[in-house]
Amino acid sequence: MKCPFCNVDDTSVIETRVSEEGDKVRRRRRCLNCGKRFTTYETVELRLPQVVKQDGNRAEFDREKLRTGFMRALHKRPVPAENVDAAIDSIVQKVLSLGEREVPSRLIGEMVMKALYKLDKVAYIRFASVYKSFQDVDDFRDAIKEVQKPQQKKTTQAP
């Protein structure tokens, strides 16, 4: 680390502390040339991949766009904000864990659909109608049947 006072590369770490949140490291340093002390901070820099749209254009991954999509689908639905935040965090983690520089928008859309399916079936239908470009009532009927499949009666056997 270069000394900000004399620009010499020869510094030593006097003290290291991790922040309460655990996401930053604070280091107290001393220049071995001029003897002055200074503080540096280290943080993790996560680089989200570029999103490749269907038309081939690329855009920065935007967490707020993701939130907007969720909020439109969940408009006036009884889903707690904490659940929405958790779903968004989960999608961001999945995108990061792919380790790719570019991710197709279609993949992100599929992740959103899966999350909405778990959160709220009506929101899922709303999102799917736009995402899959429903053309007529039959498309809605098919989506509703898909949502109702897991809710079929379970049979129990006597011991």
C-alpha positions in Angstrom: 0.0 0.0 0.0 1.4 3.4 -1.0 1.7 6.1 1.7 -0.7 9.0 0.8 1.9 11.4 2.3 5.2 10.5 0.6 4.1 7.9 -2.0 6.5 5.3 -0.8 5.3 1.6 -1.1 6.8 0.6 2.2 4.1 0.6 4.9 3.2 -1.8 7.7 -0.1 -2.8 9.2 -0.4 -1.7 12.9 -3.9 -2.9 13.6 -6.7 -4.7 11.8 -10.4 -4.7 12.7 -13.4 -6.3 11.0 -16.6 -4.2 11.0 -19.6 -5.2 13.1 -21.4 -6.3 9.9 -18.4 -8.4 8.9 -18.3 -6.8 5.4 -15.3 -4.4 5.8 -11.8 -4.7 7.1 -10.3 -1.5 8.6 -6.5 -1.4 8.7 -4.4 1.1 10.6 -1.1 1.5 8.7 2.3 3.3 9.3 4.6 4.5 6.6 8.1 3.1 7.2 9.6 6.1 5.4 7.9 9.1 6.9 6.4 7.5 10.0 2.9 9.0 9.3 -0.2 6.9 10.0 -3.3 6.4 7.9 -6.3 4.1 7.7 -7.4 1.9 4.8 -10.6 0.0 4.3 -11.2 -3.2 2.4 -14.5 -4.3 1.0 -15.7 -7.1 -1.3 -16.5 -5.9 -4.8 -19.1 -8.1 -6.4 -19.5 -7.6 -10.1 -22.9 -8.7 -11.4 -22.9 -10.0 -15.0 -24.3 -8.2 -18.0 -27.8 -9.1 -19.0 -28.2 -10.2 -22.6 -31.7 -9.2 -23.9 -33.6 -11.2 -26.5 -32.7 -8.7 -29.2 -28.9 -9.1 -28.4 -28.5 -5.8 -26.6 -26.7 -5.9 -23.3 -27.5 -4.0 -20.1 -26.1 -3.9 -16.5 -27.9 -6.1 -14.1 -30.3 -3.9 -12.2 -31.6 -5.0 -8.9 -34.2 -2.2 -9.0 -35.6 -3.5 -12.3 -36.0 -6.9 -10.6 -37.8 -5.2 -7.7 -40.1 -3.3 -10.1 -41.1 -6.6 -11.9 -41.9 -8.2 -8.5 -43.9 -5.2 -7.3 -46.0 -5.0 -10.5 -46.8 -8.7 -10.3 -47.5 -8.4 -6.6 -49.6 -5.2 -6.8 -52.3 -5.3 -4.1 -51.3 -8.9 -3.1 -50.8 -9.9 0.5 -47.1 -10.7 0.4 -44.8 -9.3 3.0 -41.9 -7.1 1.8 -39.5 -9.3 3.7 -40.5 -12.2 1.4 -40.0 -10.1 -1.7 -36.6 -9.0 -0.5 -35.6 -12.6 0.3 -36.7 -13.7 -3.2 -34.7 -10.9 -4.9 -31.6 -11.7 -2.7 -32.0 -15.3 -3.7 -32.1 -14.5 -7.4 -29.1 -12.1 -7.1 -27.1 -14.9 -5.3 -28.0 -17.4 -8.0 -26.9 -15.0 -10.7 -23.6 -14.4 -8.9 -23.1 -18.1 -8.3 -23.3 -18.8 -12.0 -19.9 -17.0 -12.3 -20.7 -15.8 -15.8 -19.9 -12.4 -17.3 -23.2 -12.5 -19.2 -26.5 -14.0 -18.4 -29.5 -14.2 -20.7 -32.6 -12.2 -19.6 -34.7 -15.3 -20.2 -32.8 -17.1 -17.4 -33.5 -14.2 -15.0 -37.2 -14.2 -16.1 -37.4 -17.9 -15.3 -36.0 -17.4 -11.9 -38.5 -14.6 -11.2 -41.4 -16.9 -12.3 -40.2 -19.7 -9.9 -40.0 -17.2 -7.1 -43.4 -15.7 -7.8 -44.9 -19.2 -8.0 -43.7 -19.8 -4.5 -44.8 -16.4 -3.2 -48.2 -15.9 -4.7 -50.0 -17.8 -7.5 -52.0 -14.7 -8.7 -48.8 -12.7 -9.1 -47.3 -15.7 -10.9 -50.1 -15.6 -13.4 -49.8 -11.9 -13.8 -46.1 -12.1 -14.5 -46.4 -15.1 -16.8 -49.1 -13.4 -18.9 -46.6 -10.6 -19.8 -43.4 -12.7 -19.7 -44.9 -15.5 -22.0 -46.9 -13.0 -24.1 -50.3 -14.7 -23.5 -52.4 -14.2 -26.7 -55.8 -15.4 -25.6 -57.9 -16.9 -22.8 -56.6 -20.4 -23.4 -53.1 -19.3 -22.4 -54.5 -18.0 -19.1 -56.5 -21.3 -18.6 -53.4 -23.3 -19.2 -51.4 -21.3 -16.6 -54.2 -21.6 -14.1 -54.3 -25.4 -14.6 -50.6 -25.5 -14.1 -51.0 -23.6 -10.8 -53.8 -25.9 -9.6 -51.9 -29.2 -10.3 -50.0 -29.3 -7.0 -53.3 -28.6 -5.1 -54.9 -31.9 -6.2 -56.3 -33.9 -3.3 -53.8 -36.2 -1.6 -54.9 -39.7 -0.8 -54.1 -41.1 2.6 -53.7 -44.8 3.3 -54.9 -46.4 6.5 -52.2 -48.1 8.6 
